[in-house]
Each structure stands twice: as C-alpha cells, then as structure tokens.
Amino acid sequence: MGTVHARSLEPLPSNGPDFGALGEEAEFVEVEPEAKQEILENKDVMRKSHEAREKLLRLGIFRQVDVLIDTCQGDDALPNGLDVTFEVTELRRLTGSYNTMVGNNEGSMVLGLKLPNLLGRAEKVTFQFSYGTKETSYGLSFFKPQPGNFERNFSVNLYKVTGQFPWSSLRETDRGVSTEYSFPIWKTSHTVKWEGVWRELGCLSRTASFAVRKESGHSLKSSLSHAMVIDSRNSSILPRRGALLKVNQELAGYTGGDVSFLKEDFELQLNKQLVLDSVFSASLWGGMLVPIGEKPSSIADRFYLGGPTSVRGFSMHSIGPQSEGDYLGGEAYWAGGLHLYTPLPFRPGQGGFGELFRTHFFLNAGNLCNLNYGDGPRAHIRKLAECIRWSYGAGLVLRLGNIARLELNYCIPMGVQRGDRICDGVQFGAGIRFL
C-alpha cells in the first residue's frame, strides 16, 4: 500500500478493473485558464496511477490491484491535493493451473505449479507438465526480473520434450538446459539465449525412409541465439492495426557439441484497418540455415513449410525435399500471405458473440529448398523463385480470447510439385501463429 500527493480540484474515485480510459467522457465549456491547468493535472495523476497499476499487475505476484484517488487528509495535506492509494492482494505462495491447448492440428493437456514472489522481488519458479497427442514435455524454470525494471529479466530452464512428427516418420526426445536474458532497447525487445540440448532421434514407424533412418541417433547441440522484436499491433491474435518484426539468429557449435550451423530467420506482418470494419493484413516469413564444416545439417534443425498455419491448401509440413513420402525439411525458405478479414455477412450477434468471428479471404505463397552455398546470391534467389507453391481461398476465423484462434477455410492449392501433399477443399487449423 502506498500514498502520493498531487494538486487537483476534487476527489476522483477509481477502483480495480474499471479503472481505464482517462477522462474522455468529460466535456468542459468556457473553463478558466487556472481551472484548465488543474484539470490537466487531474488527468495526469489518473494516467500515471493507471500506468503504475498496470506495472504492478505485470509482475504476476498480485491477484488484484485496486486504486483509490481522494483528496488529501491531515495536517500536512496540500491545498487541492490528492491521496493515491494502491490496495493489493497477493497470490498464494503456491498456485496451480490446468488448461488445454490446441495448435498445429494437435491438442494437449497442461498442468502447472507456480511459486510466485519466491524471494520477495517478483522471482518465480514454475513447473509445467504437458501431455498431448503428438508431444509430451515437462520443464522447471526460474524467472528473475531486475528490481524496478520488469522488462529486464533473467531465466533458467530445465526441460525434457518428446515429440512425434508423422510427416517425417520421426520421433525426437530433447533433454536440455537454457538461460535467457531479456531487455528492451528503445522500441525493441531483445532476448539473448544459451541452450545446451541432448537430442535423440528415432523412427516413428517401420516404414520410415532410409534418409530418416540415417538421421537416427544421438547428438549434442550447444548454441547461442539472439532475438529482436518490434511489435506495435493492438492484438497478437487478430490485430486491426500495427506492425510486427521478428529477427532471430542462432549460432551452434562454438560453445561445444557436435552440431555446427548458422541460422537466420525473420517474420514481418503489417495490418491496416479499412472501411466497414474490415482489416487488410500482409505477412512475410523467411529463413536460411548454413552448415559449418563438412557435416550436413540435421533434420531436426531444418525449416518446414505447409499446412493450415502457413501455406494453406497443403498438408502439414508437406512442401519441399522428401524421400519415400517422408519430408526432410529444407535449409532455406520464404513464405508470404495477403489477407482480408471482414465481419460476418449481415453482422449476426453484433456487439456480442458474433464479434469473435471474421470472414477470411487469403492468398498464400512460398517455397522451401536446399541451396548450394558456393553458387552465389543470384543462384540462391533463382532457386527460391522456382517451383513456387501458392493457394487462395476463403473461410471463417474464430478468436479464442487473446490466446489462440481457429480457422475453417476452403482452399484451392496451386503450383503443386511432385511429392507435395495437398488439401484441396476444407482445411481446419488452430494455433497462435499464422501466416
């Protein structure tokens, strides 16, 4: 609980979740200059109090934060002053959670335990267990923010993940440890990460191709990575405006292990609100993996493309190099999409449940391949421009809060190459990230 003072004309009560927009509903006519100044100071107090409340909630250690603004009381009260009081309710020492998740055409059950504010400085210890149709994992993490600056934080993670990848007839088990440090610079967010992981690859079925069998076995990867994010979108699921830029770099092999490569990838998204509550969205993804040394890249490190969350109209990760029906991934790719989101025809459920749905028109394109890095940039561009897969169609999108979204689209795939698996017609997709 804390108290600060500021000048004002009158008490301005505000409490809990209803404390939001600042004074937009008020109208003033023919206000004296001195009164105008005090009104502006009132609004400034409310704005700063709101920002402080949001920062307290972001710490993740309070169940509720209420704000009460009242006139100053007592002998030391300032003329026309304000008392700002923050009343907080802390979380329990041990909390648990249970939820389900959907994404990439799979579902999972997630159980979690959390010890918030472990050492009194918003530290957090989390244990999470996930059991799904294609992946099972558990992990233990410790999170420590910098006092006074929540955006600067440090975390350590221990984990084990077992996943199945039927498009490659591959099973992978990862046991690893990672450390991360996140920090802001101007309008960008950065994360520097070191990861050490022991990977075990095996065949998912007896019919796995020889190329997949050859990849089976154990490997040890130690890598340094850096990620930069600029995000001005108003929402991460179905944004109406704003832009997103993500750039990732990963360098493996120089801190140990028997896997060496340099990996670069990026994601760009632009959103613009149009007339009649419609939204136009454009996105572009791309990446390149360069093996270091004579050892070829691993199937576990390559890129994959295709499916309801990337190039629609194609089956999950079913574009690019393959052997006997097993998709091996590629060392370079690009993909782009143009989208138009509009309200449902005749606006059923307007202002309520109907606002969660959008009509979706799209055009997707992309390519994934391996490059001969001795040929030069022009040869690389020509290779990426060959055999472009693309698709178009329309459908419905359902927003699930600020967590995920569901898509049901009718897709028409084009530019299909030999070996690609297509989904000509209705395709369902669920997840967080969509192209």
Number of C-alpha atoms within 10 A of each C-alpha: 11 9 11 14 18 18 19 24 15 16 16 17 13 18 14 16 11 9 17 13 10 14 13 7 6 6 6 7 5 6 10 8 9 8 12 13 13 17 19 13 16 22 16 14 22 23 17 11 21 19 12 14 21 12 14 17 14 12 17 15 23 17 11 15 18 17 23 18 22 18 21 22 11 6 6 7 13 16 12 15 20 25 21 24 17 20 15 19 12 13 15 14 11 13 12 13 10 12 10 12 16 17 16 18 15 14 17 16 15 18 15 17 16 20 20 24 22 17 10 9 15 19 22 21 19 18 18 18 18 19 16 16 12 16 18 18 18 18 18 18 18 18 20 20 19 14 12 9 11 16 17 17 17 19 18 18 18 17 18 18 17 18 17 18 17 17 17 25 21 25 19 20 20 20 18 19 19 18 18 17 19 19 17 14 8 6 9 13 17 20 18 17 19 19 18 21 20 16 20 18 22 19 23 18 12 8 12 19 19 13 16 22 17 11 19 19 12 14 16 18 19 22 23 19 18 18 17 19 18 16 17 16 17 13 12 15 18 23 18 21 17 16 19 16 18 18 17 17 18 18 21 23 18 14 15 13 16 14 22 24 20 17 21 17 19 18 19 18 20 19 22 15 16 14 7 8 10 15 21 19 22 19 20 19 19 19 21 21 23 20 17 15 11 7 11 12 19 18 20 14 14 19 23 24 25 25 23 26 22 24 29 33 29 27 20 24 25 24 29 24 18 20 14 13 17 22 27 26 25 26 24 24 24 22 23 21 23 18 19 20 24 21 20 17 8 7 13 13 12 12 9 8 9 14 15 18 22 23 19 20 18 20 20 24 23 25 25 29 22 19 20 11 11 8 9 10 10 8 14 17 11 9 18 18 14 11 15 17 25 22 21 21 18 20 18 19 21 18 16 15 10 11 11 19 22 20 23 18 24 20 23 19 22 17 13 17 13 9 16 19 19 21 17 16 12 14 18 17 22 22 21 17 13 18 22
